[in-house]
Amino acid sequence: MSFSSIGIALLLLLSIGLIWFFLYYFGNPVIENPDGIAKVEGNCGDTMEIGLKITNNKISSTHYWSNGCSISKRCIEAAAILSHHKSLDEVKKINMISIMEVVGELPETHLHCAQLAETTLQKSLENYLAKSAIAKNER
C-alpha cells in the first residue's frame, strides 16, 4: 500500500465526514431566539436540548441536540418530529410511549433516553408558557 493510496483513503473519509456534518447542520439548524427552549441533563450524563418556534399556538419549527448515544439522539429527534405542526395541547400529550412508537423498541437499559426526551420537550413547552404568561402580565 503506497502513501498516495493512504492519502486518497484519508481524503475520502474526511469528505464523507464533512458531507455528513453539513447535511446534519443544514437539516437541523439552530433556531435564533426560540420561543421555548430547554436543556436537560439525565442521570446517565446525556444532555438533550429542544428549541421551539411557536406560531398561532402551534409548533412551527424545532431544533434539537444531544451529546448522548445514538439512541438518545433518535429519541430527541423523535420528540422534535412528533411536536412539529402540533398544537400546544397536542404537544402536552407527547410522552415516552409516543416517542418509543416512533423510535421502535428500546432495550431496557435505554428506556431512560425516551423519558429524557419527553422531559426535555415538556420543559421547553413550559419555558414558552412561562414566558408568555409573563408577557401577558406585563400588558
N, CA, C and O atoms as CSV, one atom per row, in Angstrom:
chain,resi,resn,atom,element,x,y,z
A,1,MET,N,N,0.853,-1.169,0.000
A,1,MET,CA,C,0.000,0.000,0.000
A,1,MET,C,C,0.901,1.234,0.000
A,1,MET,O,O,1.770,1.376,0.860
A,2,SER,N,N,0.693,2.102,-0.945
A,2,SER,CA,C,1.532,3.293,-1.079
A,2,SER,C,C,0.952,4.453,-0.276
A,2,SER,O,O,-0.197,4.435,0.167
A,3,PHE,N,N,1.797,5.454,-0.114
A,3,PHE,CA,C,1.371,6.653,0.605
A,3,PHE,C,C,0.249,7.380,-0.131
A,3,PHE,O,O,-0.619,7.978,0.504
A,4,SER,N,N,0.260,7.335,-1.432
A,4,SER,CA,C,-0.791,8.022,-2.189
A,4,SER,C,C,-2.151,7.344,-1.975
A,4,SER,O,O,-3.165,8.035,-1.874
A,5,SER,N,N,-2.194,6.023,-1.904
A,5,SER,CA,C,-3.476,5.353,-1.670
A,5,SER,C,C,-3.967,5.599,-0.232
A,5,SER,O,O,-5.173,5.685,-0.003
A,6,ILE,N,N,-3.063,5.709,0.715
A,6,ILE,CA,C,-3.441,6.041,2.087
A,6,ILE,C,C,-3.985,7.471,2.127
A,6,ILE,O,O,-4.990,7.739,2.786
A,7,GLY,N,N,-3.326,8.374,1.430
A,7,GLY,CA,C,-3.779,9.767,1.361
A,7,GLY,C,C,-5.154,9.875,0.726
A,7,GLY,O,O,-6.002,10.630,1.200
A,8,ILE,N,N,-5.378,9.124,-0.344
A,8,ILE,CA,C,-6.683,9.143,-1.003
A,8,ILE,C,C,-7.766,8.602,-0.055
A,8,ILE,O,O,-8.861,9.159,0.013
A,9,ALA,N,N,-7.465,7.532,0.666
A,9,ALA,CA,C,-8.422,6.959,1.615
A,9,ALA,C,C,-8.747,7.958,2.722
A,9,ALA,O,O,-9.908,8.091,3.109
A,10,LEU,N,N,-7.745,8.657,3.231
A,10,LEU,CA,C,-7.984,9.661,4.272
A,10,LEU,C,C,-8.827,10.819,3.742
A,10,LEU,O,O,-9.730,11.299,4.427
A,11,LEU,N,N,-8.532,11.265,2.528
A,11,LEU,CA,C,-9.334,12.333,1.926
A,11,LEU,C,C,-10.786,11.895,1.718
A,11,LEU,O,O,-11.712,12.681,1.919
A,12,LEU,N,N,-10.972,10.662,1.321
A,12,LEU,CA,C,-12.320,10.136,1.138
A,12,LEU,C,C,-13.080,10.101,2.464
A,12,LEU,O,O,-14.245,10.495,2.524
A,13,LEU,N,N,-12.425,9.634,3.520
A,13,LEU,CA,C,-13.050,9.613,4.841
A,13,LEU,C,C,-13.369,11.019,5.338
A,13,LEU,O,O,-14.437,11.252,5.904
A,14,LEU,N,N,-12.458,11.942,5.131
A,14,LEU,CA,C,-12.680,13.332,5.518
A,14,LEU,C,C,-13.857,13.912,4.746
A,14,LEU,O,O,-14.690,14.612,5.321
A,15,SER,N,N,-13.935,13.630,3.462
A,15,SER,CA,C,-15.046,14.116,2.636
A,15,SER,C,C,-16.376,13.575,3.122
A,15,SER,O,O,-17.350,14.323,3.215
A,16,ILE,N,N,-16.433,12.299,3.429
A,16,ILE,CA,C,-17.666,11.692,3.935
A,16,ILE,C,C,-18.065,12.345,5.258
A,16,ILE,O,O,-19.240,12.640,5.474
A,17,GLY,N,N,-17.113,12.567,6.126
A,17,GLY,CA,C,-17.386,13.211,7.408
A,17,GLY,C,C,-17.914,14.628,7.237
A,17,GLY,O,O,-18.859,15.026,7.918
A,18,LEU,N,N,-17.315,15.383,6.342
A,18,LEU,CA,C,-17.768,16.751,6.101
A,18,LEU,C,C,-19.165,16.785,5.481
A,18,LEU,O,O,-19.987,17.625,5.846
A,19,ILE,N,N,-19.430,15.886,4.557
A,19,ILE,CA,C,-20.766,15.822,3.948
A,19,ILE,C,C,-21.806,15.496,5.008
A,19,ILE,O,O,-22.866,16.120,5.045
A,20,TRP,N,N,-21.518,14.525,5.872
A,20,TRP,CA,C,-22.438,14.177,6.945
A,20,TRP,C,C,-22.681,15.379,7.853
A,20,TRP,O,O,-23.825,15.669,8.204
A,21,PHE,N,N,-21.617,16.076,8.235
A,21,PHE,CA,C,-21.743,17.240,9.115
A,21,PHE,C,C,-22.634,18.309,8.483
A,21,PHE,O,O,-23.539,18.823,9.140
A,22,PHE,N,N,-22.390,18.644,7.232
A,22,PHE,CA,C,-23.177,19.683,6.575
A,22,PHE,C,C,-24.634,19.265,6.394
A,22,PHE,O,O,-25.533,20.091,6.554
A,23,LEU,N,N,-24.878,18.015,6.069
A,23,LEU,CA,C,-26.260,17.548,5.960
A,23,LEU,C,C,-26.972,17.650,7.304
A,23,LEU,O,O,-28.123,18.083,7.364
A,24,TYR,N,N,-26.303,17.260,8.373
A,24,TYR,CA,C,-26.903,17.349,9.703
A,24,TYR,C,C,-27.122,18.805,10.096
A,24,TYR,O,O,-28.197,19.160,10.580
A,25,TYR,N,N,-26.115,19.647,9.894
A,25,TYR,CA,C,-26.185,21.048,10.305
A,25,TYR,C,C,-27.278,21.793,9.550
A,25,TYR,O,O,-28.062,22.519,10.161
A,26,PHE,N,N,-27.341,21.627,8.242
A,26,PHE,CA,C,-28.343,22.343,7.461
A,26,PHE,C,C,-29.718,21.686,7.558
A,26,PHE,O,O,-30.730,22.342,7.311
A,27,GLY,N,N,-29.770,20.427,7.906
A,27,GLY,CA,C,-31.048,19.746,8.090
A,27,GLY,C,C,-31.678,20.029,9.438
A,27,GLY,O,O,-32.878,19.815,9.611
A,28,ASN,N,N,-30.897,20.506,10.400
A,28,ASN,CA,C,-31.382,20.789,11.747
A,28,ASN,C,C,-30.769,22.100,12.248
A,28,ASN,O,O,-30.001,22.096,13.210
A,29,PRO,N,N,-31.106,23.220,11.600
A,29,PRO,CA,C,-30.492,24.479,12.007
A,29,PRO,C,C,-30.973,24.924,13.386
A,29,PRO,O,O,-32.096,24.621,13.787
A,30,VAL,N,N,-30.134,25.628,14.090
A,30,VAL,CA,C,-30.486,26.174,15.393
A,30,VAL,C,C,-31.447,27.340,15.169
A,30,VAL,O,O,-31.232,28.165,14.281
A,31,ILE,N,N,-32.485,27.404,15.959
A,31,ILE,CA,C,-33.469,28.482,15.868
A,31,ILE,C,C,-32.930,29.679,16.650
A,31,ILE,O,O,-32.589,29.566,17.827
A,32,GLU,N,N,-32.861,30.814,15.979
A,32,GLU,CA,C,-32.465,32.044,16.670
A,32,GLU,C,C,-33.639,32.512,17.525
A,32,GLU,O,O,-34.769,32.572,17.039
A,33,ASN,N,N,-33.393,32.839,18.767
A,33,ASN,CA,C,-34.411,33.308,19.703
A,33,ASN,C,C,-35.643,32.402,19.738
A,33,ASN,O,O,-36.737,32.843,19.387
A,34,PRO,N,N,-35.484,31.153,20.151
A,34,PRO,CA,C,-36.644,30.259,20.214
A,34,PRO,C,C,-37.664,30.776,21.222
A,34,PRO,O,O,-37.312,31.440,22.197
A,35,ASP,N,N,-38.920,30.463,20.975
A,35,ASP,CA,C,-39.976,30.867,21.900
A,35,ASP,C,C,-39.926,30.040,23.181
A,35,ASP,O,O,-40.230,30.542,24.263
A,36,GLY,N,N,-39.551,28.799,23.056
A,36,GLY,CA,C,-39.395,27.924,24.217
A,36,GLY,C,C,-38.158,27.077,24.023
A,36,GLY,O,O,-37.910,26.569,22.929
A,37,ILE,N,N,-37.380,26.922,25.082
A,37,ILE,CA,C,-36.147,26.125,24.970
A,37,ILE,C,C,-35.873,25.450,26.304
A,37,ILE,O,O,-36.167,25.996,27.368
A,38,ALA,N,N,-35.310,24.261,26.229
A,38,ALA,CA,C,-34.918,23.543,27.442
A,38,ALA,C,C,-33.689,22.702,27.136
A,38,ALA,O,O,-33.553,22.130,26.054
A,39,LYS,N,N,-32.812,22.644,28.105
A,39,LYS,CA,C,-31.623,21.792,28.042
A,39,LYS,C,C,-31.608,21.007,29.349
A,39,LYS,O,O,-31.517,21.584,30.433
A,40,VAL,N,N,-31.699,19.688,29.231
A,40,VAL,CA,C,-31.833,18.838,30.413
A,40,VAL,C,C,-30.749,17.773,30.394
A,40,VAL,O,O,-30.496,17.145,29.366
A,41,GLU,N,N,-30.114,17.579,31.542
A,41,GLU,CA,C,-29.119,16.516,31.683
A,41,GLU,C,C,-29.737,15.372,32.466
A,41,GLU,O,O,-30.315,15.576,33.533
A,42,GLY,N,N,-29.611,14.177,31.930
A,42,GLY,CA,C,-30.153,12.992,32.588
A,42,GLY,C,C,-29.190,12.409,33.594
A,42,GLY,O,O,-28.031,12.818,33.667
A,43,ASN,N,N,-29.669,11.448,34.375
A,43,ASN,CA,C,-28.836,10.768,35.365
A,43,ASN,C,C,-27.671,10.035,34.722
A,43,ASN,O,O,-26.632,9.824,35.346
A,44,CYS,N,N,-27.861,9.646,33.447
A,44,CYS,CA,C,-26.833,8.886,32.740
A,44,CYS,C,C,-25.700,9.777,32.232
A,44,CYS,O,O,-24.668,9.275,31.786
A,45,GLY,N,N,-25.890,11.098,32.297
A,45,GLY,CA,C,-24.879,12.028,31.815
A,45,GLY,C,C,-25.187,12.598,30.443
A,45,GLY,O,O,-24.535,13.550,30.013
A,46,ASP,N,N,-26.179,12.031,29.736
A,46,ASP,CA,C,-26.585,12.571,28.442
A,46,ASP,C,C,-27.298,13.901,28.658
A,46,ASP,O,O,-28.028,14.080,29.633
A,47,THR,N,N,-27.077,14.817,27.744
A,47,THR,CA,C,-27.765,16.098,27.767
A,47,THR,C,C,-28.547,16.241,26.474
A,47,THR,O,O,-28.042,15.922,25.397
A,48,MET,N,N,-29.777,16.719,26.580
A,48,MET,CA,C,-30.629,16.954,25.413
A,48,MET,C,C,-31.117,18.392,25.442
A,48,MET,O,O,-31.285,18.994,26.502
A,49,GLU,N,N,-31.342,18.929,24.239
A,49,GLU,CA,C,-31.883,20.279,24.112
A,49,GLU,C,C,-32.922,20.299,23.003
A,49,GLU,O,O,-32.740,19.686,21.952
A,50,ILE,N,N,-34.007,21.007,23.250
A,50,ILE,CA,C,-35.021,21.251,22.221
A,50,ILE,C,C,-35.387,22.724,22.274
A,50,ILE,O,O,-35.643,23.281,23.342
A,51,GLY,N,N,-35.408,23.348,21.092
A,51,GLY,CA,C,-35.895,24.714,20.949
A,51,GLY,C,C,-37.152,24.693,20.095
A,51,GLY,O,O,-37.239,23.955,19.114
A,52,LEU,N,N,-38.119,25.507,20.477
A,52,LEU,CA,C,-39.399,25.545,19.770
A,52,LEU,C,C,-39.686,26.947,19.260
A,52,LEU,O,O,-39.479,27.928,19.976
A,53,LYS,N,N,-40.153,27.042,18.049
A,53,LYS,CA,C,-40.694,28.275,17.494
A,53,LYS,C,C,-42.188,28.054,17.385
A,53,LYS,O,O,-42.628,27.067,16.796
A,54,ILE,N,N,-42.977,28.962,17.948
A,54,ILE,CA,C,-44.419,28.773,18.030
A,54,ILE,C,C,-45.123,29.916,17.305
A,54,ILE,O,O,-44.859,31.092,17.557
A,55,THR,N,N,-46.031,29.540,16.394
A,55,THR,CA,C,-46.821,30.494,15.634
A,55,THR,C,C,-48.285,30.076,15.709
A,55,THR,O,O,-48.626,28.933,15.404
A,56,ASN,N,N,-49.148,31.001,16.115
A,56,ASN,CA,C,-50.583,30.716,16.233
A,56,ASN,C,C,-50.856,29.485,17.094
A,56,ASN,O,O,-51.675,28.636,16.741
A,57,ASN,N,N,-50.163,29.399,18.220
A,57,ASN,CA,C,-50.319,28.288,19.177
A,57,ASN,C,C,-50.024,26.916,18.584
A,57,ASN,O,O,-50.572,25.911,19.037
A,58,LYS,N,N,-49.166,26.871,17.579
A,58,LYS,CA,C,-48.689,25.607,17.008
A,58,LYS,C,C,-47.172,25.672,16.888
A,58,LYS,O,O,-46.592,26.745,16.719
A,59,ILE,N,N,-46.544,24.510,16.977
A,59,ILE,CA,C,-45.094,24.432,16.811
A,59,ILE,C,C,-44.804,24.580,15.321
A,59,ILE,O,O,-45.182,23.726,14.518
A,60,SER,N,N,-44.134,25.663,14.961
A,60,SER,CA,C,-43.844,25.899,13.542
A,60,SER,C,C,-42.473,25.367,13.147
A,60,SER,O,O,-42.267,24.987,11.994
A,61,SER,N,N,-41.537,25.336,14.084
A,61,SER,CA,C,-40.236,24.715,13.799
A,61,SER,C,C,-39.557,24.324,15.104
A,61,SER,O,O,-39.871,24.844,16.175
A,62,THR,N,N,-38.622,23.396,14.981
A,62,THR,CA,C,-37.902,22.891,16.146
A,62,THR,C,C,-36.420,22.741,15.812
A,62,THR,O,O,-36.035,22.610,14.650
A,63,HIS,N,N,-35.622,22.764,16.837
A,63,HIS,CA,C,-34.247,22.268,16.702
A,63,HIS,C,C,-33.973,21.399,17.922
A,63,HIS,O,O,-34.560,21.590,18.987
A,64,TYR,N,N,-33.084,20.456,17.746
A,64,TYR,CA,C,-32.778,19.521,18.825
A,64,TYR,C,C,-31.295,19.195,18.789
A,64,TYR,O,O,-30.623,19.353,17.770
A,65,TRP,N,N,-30.809,18.737,19.935
A,65,TRP,CA,C,-29.397,18.392,20.061
A,65,TRP,C,C,-29.251,17.425,21.226
A,65,TRP,O,O,-29.997,17.502,22.202
A,66,SER,N,N,-28.302,16.527,21.122
A,66,SER,CA,C,-27.957,15.634,22.225
A,66,SER,C,C,-26.482,15.272,22.132
A,66,SER,O,O,-25.938,15.095,21.042
A,67,ASN,N,N,-25.858,15.167,23.270
A,67,ASN,CA,C,-24.463,14.715,23.283
A,67,ASN,C,C,-24.373,13.241,23.664
A,67,ASN,O,O,-23.288,12.727,23.936
A,68,GLY,N,N,-25.522,12.566,23.683
A,68,GLY,CA,C,-25.571,11.179,24.130
A,68,GLY,C,C,-25.347,10.174,23.019
A,68,GLY,O,O,-24.852,10.495,21.939
A,69,CYS,N,N,-25.726,8.965,23.322
A,69,CYS,CA,C,-25.555,7.846,22.400
A,69,CYS,C,C,-26.533,7.971,21.232
A,69,CYS,O,O,-27.346,8.895,21.188
A,70,SER,N,N,-26.446,7.045,20.300
A,70,SER,CA,C,-27.318,7.102,19.124
A,70,SER,C,C,-28.788,6.954,19.510
A,70,SER,O,O,-29.651,7.532,18.851
A,71,ILE,N,N,-29.088,6.202,20.550
A,71,ILE,CA,C,-30.478,6.044,20.983
A,71,ILE,C,C,-30.993,7.357,21.557
A,71,ILE,O,O,-32.140,7.731,21.309
A,72,SER,N,N,-30.172,8.054,22.313
A,72,SER,CA,C,-30.555,9.374,22.830
A,72,SER,C,C,-30.860,10.326,21.684
A,72,SER,O,O,-31.847,11.061,21.711
A,73,LYS,N,N,-30.008,10.300,20.695
A,73,LYS,CA,C,-30.194,11.200,19.546
A,73,LYS,C,C,-31.472,10.862,18.787
A,73,LYS,O,O,-32.185,11.761,18.342
A,74,ARG,N,N,-31.764,9.580,18.637
A,74,ARG,CA,C,-33.007,9.181,17.949
A,74,ARG,C,C,-34.228,9.583,18.761
A,74,ARG,O,O,-35.240,9.991,18.191
A,75,CYS,N,N,-34.150,9.475,20.074
A,75,CYS,CA,C,-35.295,9.833,20.928
A,75,CYS,C,C,-35.577,11.332,20.891
A,75,CYS,O,O,-36.737,11.734,20.802
A,76,ILE,N,N,-34.555,12.153,20.958
A,76,ILE,CA,C,-34.787,13.598,20.942
A,76,ILE,C,C,-35.259,14.041,19.559
A,76,ILE,O,O,-36.067,14.963,19.440
A,77,GLU,N,N,-34.758,13.388,18.524
A,77,GLU,CA,C,-35.229,13.683,17.165
A,77,GLU,C,C,-36.706,13.298,17.031
A,77,GLU,O,O,-37.490,14.038,16.436
A,78,ALA,N,N,-37.080,12.155,17.579
A,78,ALA,CA,C,-38.475,11.710,17.526
A,78,ALA,C,C,-39.385,12.697,18.262
A,78,ALA,O,O,-40.479,13.002,17.787
A,79,ALA,N,N,-38.945,13.194,19.407
A,79,ALA,CA,C,-39.738,14.170,20.156
A,79,ALA,C,C,-39.939,15.441,19.330
A,79,ALA,O,O,-41.034,16.004,19.307
A,80,ALA,N,N,-38.884,15.889,18.657
A,80,ALA,CA,C,-38.991,17.087,17.812
A,80,ALA,C,C,-39.924,16.839,16.634
A,80,ALA,O,O,-40.743,17.696,16.300
A,81,ILE,N,N,-39.808,15.685,16.009
A,81,ILE,CA,C,-40.667,15.344,14.864
A,81,ILE,C,C,-42.127,15.256,15.303
A,81,ILE,O,O,-43.015,15.769,14.622
A,82,LEU,N,N,-42.374,14.608,16.438
A,82,LEU,CA,C,-43.745,14.465,16.933
A,82,LEU,C,C,-44.390,15.818,17.247
A,82,LEU,O,O,-45.600,15.977,17.081
A,83,SER,N,N,-43.604,16.780,17.692
A,83,SER,CA,C,-44.164,18.075,18.093
A,83,SER,C,C,-44.377,19.018,16.911
A,83,SER,O,O,-45.165,19.959,17.007
A,84,HIS,N,N,-43.697,18.781,15.820
A,84,HIS,CA,C,-43.756,19.690,14.674
A,84,HIS,C,C,-45.182,19.799,14.125
A,84,HIS,O,O,-45.829,18.787,13.860
A,85,HIS,N,N,-45.663,21.031,13.957
A,85,HIS,CA,C,-47.001,21.357,13.443
A,85,HIS,C,C,-48.129,20.911,14.371
A,85,HIS,O,O,-49.273,20.789,13.932
A,86,LYS,N,N,-47.828,20.668,15.637
A,86,LYS,CA,C,-48.855,20.271,16.602
A,86,LYS,C,C,-49.258,21.481,17.448
A,86,LYS,O,O,-48.476,22.413,17.635
A,87,SER,N,N,-50.494,21.444,17.955
A,87,SER,CA,C,-50.951,22.488,18.878
A,87,SER,C,C,-50.261,22.277,20.230
A,87,SER,O,O,-49.684,21.222,20.494
A,88,LEU,N,N,-50.334,23.294,21.063
A,88,LEU,CA,C,-49.694,23.185,22.381
A,88,LEU,C,C,-50.330,22.074,23.210
A,88,LEU,O,O,-49.635,21.360,23.932
A,89,ASP,N,N,-51.645,21.927,23.109
A,89,ASP,CA,C,-52.318,20.848,23.839
A,89,ASP,C,C,-51.872,19.477,23.342
A,89,ASP,O,O,-51.723,18.550,24.138
A,90,GLU,N,N,-51.658,19.339,22.036
A,90,GLU,CA,C,-51.191,18.062,21.485
A,90,GLU,C,C,-49.769,17.768,21.951
A,90,GLU,O,O,-49.431,16.616,22.221
A,91,VAL,N,N,-48.940,18.792,22.046
A,91,VAL,CA,C,-47.552,18.601,22.493
A,91,VAL,C,C,-47.529,18.173,23.956
A,91,VAL,O,O,-46.686,17.367,24.350
A,92,LYS,N,N,-48.434,18.698,24.756
A,92,LYS,CA,C,-48.504,18.310,26.173
A,92,LYS,C,C,-48.756,16.816,26.334
A,92,LYS,O,O,-48.375,16.228,27.346
A,93,LYS,N,N,-49.397,16.198,25.338
A,93,LYS,CA,C,-49.737,14.772,25.414
A,93,LYS,C,C,-48.614,13.858,24.921
A,93,LYS,O,O,-48.712,12.638,25.054
A,94,ILE,N,N,-47.557,14.428,24.358
A,94,ILE,CA,C,-46.443,13.592,23.878
A,94,ILE,C,C,-45.683,13.066,25.089
A,94,ILE,O,O,-45.250,13.837,25.946
A,95,ASN,N,N,-45.527,11.754,25.150
A,95,ASN,CA,C,-44.821,11.151,26.277
A,95,ASN,C,C,-43.797,10.122,25.757
A,95,ASN,O,O,-43.602,9.971,24.551
A,96,MET,N,N,-43.168,9.437,26.683
A,96,MET,CA,C,-42.114,8.495,26.285
A,96,MET,C,C,-42.666,7.352,25.443
A,96,MET,O,O,-41.952,6.804,24.603
A,97,ILE,N,N,-43.917,6.988,25.656
A,97,ILE,CA,C,-44.537,5.923,24.854
A,97,ILE,C,C,-44.669,6.394,23.403
A,97,ILE,O,O,-44.365,5.649,22.471
A,98,SER,N,N,-45.128,7.643,23.220
A,98,SER,CA,C,-45.238,8.209,21.867
A,98,SER,C,C,-43.886,8.205,21.179
A,98,SER,O,O,-43.775,7.869,20.000
A,99,ILE,N,N,-42.863,8.582,21.926
A,99,ILE,CA,C,-41.509,8.643,21.380
A,99,ILE,C,C,-41.023,7.247,21.005
A,99,ILE,O,O,-40.410,7.062,19.953
A,100,MET,N,N,-41.298,6.259,21.866
A,100,MET,CA,C,-40.866,4.886,21.581
A,100,MET,C,C,-41.614,4.295,20.395
A,100,MET,O,O,-41.083,3.426,19.705
A,101,GLU,N,N,-42.833,4.749,20.149
A,101,GLU,CA,C,-43.561,4.278,18.975
A,101,GLU,C,C,-42.874,4.723,17.683
A,101,GLU,O,O,-42.920,4.017,16.675
A,102,VAL,N,N,-42.235,5.895,17.717
A,102,VAL,CA,C,-41.509,6.393,16.546
A,102,VAL,C,C,-40.139,5.726,16.439
A,102,VAL,O,O,-39.725,5.304,15.360
A,103,VAL,N,N,-39.447,5.637,17.569
A,103,VAL,CA,C,-38.078,5.107,17.578
A,103,VAL,C,C,-38.055,3.599,17.395
A,103,VAL,O,O,-37.154,3.056,16.756
A,104,GLY,N,N,-39.031,2.937,17.947
A,104,GLY,CA,C,-39.042,1.480,17.930
A,104,GLY,C,C,-38.711,0.948,19.313
A,104,GLY,O,O,-38.497,1.707,20.257
A,105,GLU,N,N,-38.676,-0.356,19.409
A,105,GLU,CA,C,-38.416,-0.998,20.695
A,105,GLU,C,C,-37.023,-0.633,21.196
A,105,GLU,O,O,-36.041,-0.700,20.456
A,106,LEU,N,N,-36.958,-0.246,22.466
A,106,LEU,CA,C,-35.686,0.127,23.079
A,106,LEU,C,C,-35.270,-0.933,24.086
A,106,LEU,O,O,-36.116,-1.534,24.748
A,107,PRO,N,N,-33.965,-1.163,24.203
A,107,PRO,CA,C,-33.509,-2.059,25.268
A,107,PRO,C,C,-33.857,-1.451,26.632
A,107,PRO,O,O,-33.914,-0.229,26.767
A,108,GLU,N,N,-34.085,-2.282,27.622
A,108,GLU,CA,C,-34.441,-1.781,28.954
A,108,GLU,C,C,-33.409,-0.814,29.506
A,108,GLU,O,O,-33.745,0.095,30.265
A,109,THR,N,N,-32.168,-1.007,29.131
A,109,THR,CA,C,-31.103,-0.133,29.624
A,109,THR,C,C,-31.160,1.262,29.007
A,109,THR,O,O,-30.438,2.157,29.446
A,110,HIS,N,N,-32.013,1.461,27.990
A,110,HIS,CA,C,-32.089,2.769,27.326
A,110,HIS,C,C,-33.490,3.377,27.351
A,110,HIS,O,O,-33.757,4.326,26.614
A,111,LEU,N,N,-34.379,2.855,28.175
A,111,LEU,CA,C,-35.709,3.450,28.299
A,111,LEU,C,C,-35.623,4.885,28.819
A,111,LEU,O,O,-36.467,5.724,28.504
A,112,HIS,N,N,-34.589,5.149,29.618
A,112,HIS,CA,C,-34.427,6.495,30.160
A,112,HIS,C,C,-34.183,7.531,29.062
A,112,HIS,O,O,-34.426,8.718,29.283
A,113,CYS,N,N,-33.713,7.115,27.895
A,113,CYS,CA,C,-33.485,8.055,26.780
A,113,CYS,C,C,-34.814,8.646,26.305
A,113,CYS,O,O,-34.909,9.847,26.051
A,114,ALA,N,N,-35.832,7.802,26.188
A,114,ALA,CA,C,-37.164,8.284,25.797
A,114,ALA,C,C,-37.748,9.174,26.887
A,114,ALA,O,O,-38.395,10.180,26.594
A,115,GLN,N,N,-37.520,8.806,28.135
A,115,GLN,CA,C,-38.005,9.624,29.254
A,115,GLN,C,C,-37.333,10.990,29.264
A,115,GLN,O,O,-37.987,12.007,29.496
A,116,LEU,N,N,-36.031,11.014,29.014
A,116,LEU,CA,C,-35.291,12.278,28.984
A,116,LEU,C,C,-35.763,13.154,27.825
A,116,LEU,O,O,-35.871,14.371,27.975
A,117,ALA,N,N,-36.043,12.548,26.679
A,117,ALA,CA,C,-36.551,13.305,25.531
A,117,ALA,C,C,-37.917,13.909,25.859
A,117,ALA,O,O,-38.179,15.065,25.529
A,118,GLU,N,N,-38.784,13.134,26.505
A,118,GLU,CA,C,-40.092,13.648,26.926
A,118,GLU,C,C,-39.931,14.823,27.881
A,118,GLU,O,O,-40.566,15.863,27.709
A,119,THR,N,N,-39.086,14.655,28.879
A,119,THR,CA,C,-38.858,15.708,29.866
A,119,THR,C,C,-38.342,16.977,29.205
A,119,THR,O,O,-38.794,18.076,29.527
A,120,THR,N,N,-37.403,16.831,28.288
A,120,THR,CA,C,-36.829,17.991,27.608
A,120,THR,C,C,-37.886,18.717,26.785
A,120,THR,O,O,-37.966,19.945,26.824
A,121,LEU,N,N,-38.697,17.968,26.039
A,121,LEU,CA,C,-39.763,18.572,25.239
A,121,LEU,C,C,-40.751,19.310,26.132
A,121,LEU,O,O,-41.123,20.448,25.843
A,122,GLN,N,N,-41.175,18.673,27.206
A,122,GLN,CA,C,-42.170,19.297,28.083
A,122,GLN,C,C,-41.612,20.532,28.790
A,122,GLN,O,O,-42.338,21.504,28.999
A,123,LYS,N,N,-40.341,20.501,29.157
A,123,LYS,CA,C,-39.727,21.669,29.798
A,123,LYS,C,C,-39.589,22.828,28.813
A,123,LYS,O,O,-39.702,23.987,29.210
A,124,SER,N,N,-39.346,22.533,27.534
A,124,SER,CA,C,-39.269,23.622,26.551
A,124,SER,C,C,-40.649,24.241,26.358
A,124,SER,O,O,-40.765,25.454,26.178
A,125,LEU,N,N,-41.691,23.423,26.394
A,125,LEU,CA,C,-43.057,23.946,26.317
A,125,LEU,C,C,-43.376,24.772,27.567
A,125,LEU,O,O,-43.970,25.846,27.465
A,126,GLU,N,N,-42.986,24.276,28.737
A,126,GLU,CA,C,-43.184,25.021,29.982
A,126,GLU,C,C,-42.456,26.361,29.932
A,126,GLU,O,O,-42.974,27.367,30.416
A,127,ASN,N,N,-41.265,26.379,29.352
A,127,ASN,CA,C,-40.495,27.611,29.206
A,127,ASN,C,C,-41.275,28.622,28.366
A,127,ASN,O,O,-41.346,29.799,28.717
A,128,TYR,N,N,-41.854,28.167,27.269
A,128,TYR,CA,C,-42.660,29.052,26.420
A,128,TYR,C,C,-43.870,29.574,27.179
A,128,TYR,O,O,-44.157,30.771,27.148
A,129,LEU,N,N,-44.587,28.676,27.866
A,129,LEU,CA,C,-45.789,29.081,28.587
A,129,LEU,C,C,-45.466,30.074,29.705
A,129,LEU,O,O,-46.232,31.006,29.949
A,130,ALA,N,N,-44.344,29.876,30.376
A,130,ALA,CA,C,-43.931,30.811,31.425
A,130,ALA,C,C,-43.597,32.176,30.824
A,130,ALA,O,O,-43.986,33.206,31.374
A,131,LYS,N,N,-42.882,32.190,29.704
A,131,LYS,CA,C,-42.558,33.462,29.036
A,131,LYS,C,C,-43.824,34.181,28.577
A,131,LYS,O,O,-43.936,35.397,28.736
A,132,SER,N,N,-44.776,33.444,28.009
A,132,SER,CA,C,-46.000,34.079,27.514
A,132,SER,C,C,-46.869,34.569,28.669
A,132,SER,O,O,-47.563,35.575,28.522
A,133,ALA,N,N,-46.849,33.882,29.821
A,133,ALA,CA,C,-47.592,34.341,30.996
A,133,ALA,C,C,-47.004,35.641,31.530
A,133,ALA,O,O,-47.736,36.547,31.927
A,134,ILE,N,N,-45.683,35.725,31.537
A,134,ILE,CA,C,-45.019,36.961,31.992
A,134,ILE,C,C,-45.356,38.101,31.043
A,134,ILE,O,O,-45.632,39.218,31.480
A,135,ALA,N,N,-45.334,37.819,29.738
A,135,ALA,CA,C,-45.660,38.853,28.747
A,135,ALA,C,C,-47.097,39.341,28.914
A,135,ALA,O,O,-47.359,40.536,28.774
A,136,LYS,N,N,-48.037,38.432,29.212
A,136,LYS,CA,C,-49.441,38.836,29.420
A,136,LYS,C,C,-49.579,39.694,30.659
A,136,LYS,O,O,-50.361,40.644,30.671
A,137,ASN,N,N,-48.821,39.370,31.712
A,137,ASN,CA,C,-48.902,40.139,32.960
A,137,ASN,C,C,-48.302,41.522,32.829
A,137,ASN,O,O,-48.679,42.441,33.556
A,138,GLU,N,N,-47.361,41.675,31.895
A,138,GLU,CA,C,-46.723,42.980,31.703
A,138,GLU,C,C,-47.606,43.943,30.915
A,138,GLU,O,O,-47.350,45.147,30.894
A,139,ARG,N,N,-48.634,43.419,30.275
A,139,ARG,CA,C,-49.511,44.295,29.473
A,139,ARG,C,C,-50.384,45.121,30.312
A,139,ARG,O,O,-51.176,45.907,29.793
